[in-house]
Amino acid sequence: MSDWLIPYLVFNGNCEEAVTFYQTVLGGECEILHFGDAPPNPAFPVPDQVKNLVMHAELRKNGHIIRFSDTLPKLPYSVGNNIAFSLGFDTKDETKAMFEALSQGGTLEMDLQETFFSPLFAKFTDKFGVMWMVSCKPDK
């Protein structure tokens, strides 16, 4: 099994409002990263209209974590595709093996690749319609 299994909620432009609401109701500590805060990448330029959208947020309380983000305007949003499970692993081999097993017969949104936040990351929907994100812990 992975080192973590975390619910990941996706919103349609109102993620920061939702995170603030959940933090007010549930308590805990929150961190928010906007698309405009990410390091520049010429291969994936960030359009001005999405720079203030939430790329990733985490609400932590008593060892529990909920993750959040906004969807990009070009990606379809509907209730039902707004929750995913995030699996994390210590090694690239574990990450790759789980990606290959879970994504078989599914649909890729982002193929397994290195990102600025993880040595390996992928996002996909499995053959049963469940959304997943797999990632490898950053090297320390």
Rosetta blueprint (number, residue, H / E / L):
1 M L
2 S L
3 D L
4 W E
5 L E
6 I E
7 P E
8 Y E
9 L E
10 V E
11 F E
12 N L
13 G L
14 N L
15 C H
16 E H
17 E H
18 A H
19 V H
20 T H
21 F H
22 Y H
23 Q H
24 T H
25 V H
26 L H
27 G L
28 G L
29 E E
30 C E
31 E E
32 I E
33 L E
34 H E
35 F H
36 G H
37 D H
38 A L
39 P L
40 P L
41 N L
42 P L
43 A L
44 F L
45 P L
46 V L
47 P L
48 D H
49 Q H
50 V H
51 K L
52 N L
53 L L
54 V E
55 M E
56 H E
57 A E
58 E E
59 L E
60 R E
61 K E
62 N L
63 G L
64 H E
65 I E
66 I E
67 R E
68 F E
69 S E
70 D E
71 T L
72 L L
73 P L
74 K L
75 L L
76 P L
77 Y L
78 S L
79 V L
80 G L
81 N L
82 N L
83 I E
84 A E
85 F E
86 S E
87 L E
88 G E
89 F E
90 D L
91 T L
92 K H
93 D H
94 E H
95 T H
96 K H
97 A H
98 M H
99 F H
100 E H
101 A H
102 L H
103 S H
104 Q L
105 G L
106 G L
107 T E
108 L E
109 E E
110 M E
111 D E
112 L E
113 Q E
114 E L
115 T L
116 F L
117 F L
118 S L
119 P L
120 L L
121 F E
122 A E
123 K E
124 F E
125 T E
126 D L
127 K L
128 F L
129 G L
130 V L
131 M E
132 W E
133 M E
134 V E
135 S E
136 C E
137 K L
138 P L
139 D L
140 K L
